[in-house]
Amino acid sequence: MDLLDLIEEKRFLGQEFLIWLWCKSEERGGSIDLPGRGTVPVVFEKHMLLECGSGPECEKLVCRGLMTELKEARAGLALGKRPEQARLKIGSEEREYSFTLSASTLEFRSMKLPATAGADDGGSNEREGLEGQILERVALLEEGIDLVNELFRLFMQIRTSERWNDELLRLRRWISSGADMAVA
């Protein structure tokens, strides 16, 4: 199978992941309980791209605003549109990662990493200080990606288990409540 065909065939998993993540974060007041890590703050913010259909008939809806202002995106879900991109803010202990996640490829875009210690290298030369900063940024990048991978792993464990039927009902109720919210 061609790579592009495979991506197109499996893109629904990334879309379902974003819907599930959004629903779960709203259910628990902006956080998700991640086994082995505890509570992880997850907030959808500023930007979401929804799509319906494919090819030339593809409809797109871009929603911008704070998390509380994504009513149009929730209403779009009820109309059959699915998230293709979302701007997320995810936390880990005292660190916060902000990025755009593409559903079809689970690609990270515009990742903003937590602030680092800076250029204070304790008297070592400039090159060693720069290398240290680069290594620290790489470690932070890996930590952010690992958080999303663990959330996706949790989603896939539920998605491939008998628990999925109950979870799907919960997701459908959440989507329906968003359509009601947009009408009000």
N, C-alpha and C positions, 0 to 999 in steps of 0.2 A: 504494500500500500504506500502511495506517495505521502510524504510528510505533511503537505498541505491538506490532503484529504483526511489524514489521521487527526490533525489539529481541528479541522471542521467537525469531524465526527464526534470528538471528545470534548468540544468546547462547552457543552451543557454542564459538565462537571464543575468547571470553573465558575460558571454562572450560578449553579446551585450552591456552590461554596460561598459566593458573595452574599446570596440571599440568606443562607443559613447563618453566616457570620453576623450579618446585619440584624436579623431577628434575634439571635442569641444575645448580642450586645444590648439591644433594647430591652429584652426580657430581664436582664440583670443590672439595669441601670448603667450601661456602658462598660461592662466587664464580662469576661468569660472564665469559667473555672476550668483550668487546664491541668489535668493530672500530672503530678510531678513538679509543677511550677506554681500552683496556687491560682489566685485570681489575677488575670491579665486584663488591664484596661484596653478596650477596643472601641474606637469612636469613628463613625463615618462622618466625613466633613467636607464642606466646600464644593465638592464636584462629584457627579455621577453621570455616566453615560449609559443609557439604556437602548437596546436594539430589539427589533421585532422583524422576523423574516431574514432572508439572505439574498445576496447578489443585488441586482438592480432594484428589487422590490423592498430592500431593507429600509425600515424606518428607524430614525435615530431621535432620541430625546436627550438633551443635555440639561441637567439640573444642577444649579449652583446655589450655594447658601450654607448656612450653618446646619448642623444635624437636625435641629428642630424645624428647619425650613425645607426639608426634603419631602414634603407632602406630595408634590407632583410625581416624584420618583416612586413613592409607595402606590399612588394611584396608577402609575404606568405599569407596575407589576400586576395589578388586578386586571389590566387590559391586555396582558400577555407579553408585555415587553420584559426583557431580561437584562440584568446588569452586564455590561461589557467592560466598564472601567469604573473604579471607585477610588476616591482619595480616602486613605485611612490614617489614623493615628493609633499606634499600638505601644503599650508600655511594658517595661520589664524593670522591676524594682524601682530605682530612681531614674531610669533612662526612658526616653520617649523617642519613637521612630515615626516619621511621617513620610508617606509615599503614595503613589498611585499604583494600583494593582490591576493588570489586564486579565480578564477572565479566561479568554481563549487560550493563552499561553502561560498564565500565572507569572507574567513578566512584571518586574518591578521597574517603575519609572520615577525619576525625580525623588530619590530617597534622601531625606534629610536626617542625618545622624545626630545623636546627642553630642553636646559640646565635649571637647576633649580637654585634657589638663593644660594644653597650650605649649608654648615654646620653652618653658622653664625646664632646662635639661640638667640642672644641678652642676654646671661648670664643665660639662663635656663639650666636645666641639660641635659646630653647627651641623655637620653632616650626620653625626650620630643622633642629634636631636630631631632632625628631619626624618631619619629612618624610623625612629621611635614613634613619631607622630603618624607616619604612614602605617606602621604595623598596628598601632592602636585603632586607627580608622578601619583597617581591614578586619580586625577583631570585632569592632562594633557592627560592621556591615554583616559579617557572618552571624552575629547574635540576632540581628533583626530578621535575617532570612530564616534562621532556625526557628524563631518564634512563629512565623507564618507557616513554615513547614510542619511544626507541631500542631498548629490549629487545623491545617489541612489534613494531617494524619488522623486527628480526632474526628473530623468531619467524615473522612472515608471509612473509619471504623464504624461509625453510626450508619453511614450510607450503605454499607455492604452487610449490615446485620439485620436481624428481625426487628430491631428498634426503629428502622427507617419508616415503617408504616405509621407509627405513632408520631414520629418527628415530622413527617410529611403533612399529617393532619394539623399539627401545631403551626407549621409554616403557612398552610393555606388559610387558617383562621387569622394569623397575623397579617397576611396580605389583604384579606377581606376587610380587616379592621382599618387598614390604611386607606382603602377605597372609601369607606364610610367617613373617615376623618377628612378626606379631601372634599367631600360633598358638603360637609357641615360648615 
